[in-house]
Amino acid sequence: MKQKVTWYVKPLDSHTNKVIQRELNGAEQVKLKTNLEKPVLAYQVDHAFITRLNDSKYDLHLKYKVYKRQGKDSLANEFSFSFLNKKKKQNKL
């Protein structure tokens, strides 16, 4: 059975927080249990939102972390985009 994936984004500065809040129409942050010791405040978003955010990262000078949780009661892990860059480079060859 496939587990549901839930995505979260944590802004790392006030500018990024304002951009995210504007896009999410003033959504509230949720307390997220991670594999780290301290909980993280982040916005729950869908994958399409993260894709749009990542596409605008450099143009809008956004700073954020993305977390991914698989299943309902699991801990969230920080998501790294580095493996995606490797895939793109391999596809170009």
Beta strands, then each sheet from edge to edge (+ up, - down):
strand 1: 5-11
strand 2: 30-32
strand 3: 40-45
strand 4: 64-70
strand 5: 77-79
sheet 1: 2+ 3- 1+ 4- 5+
end
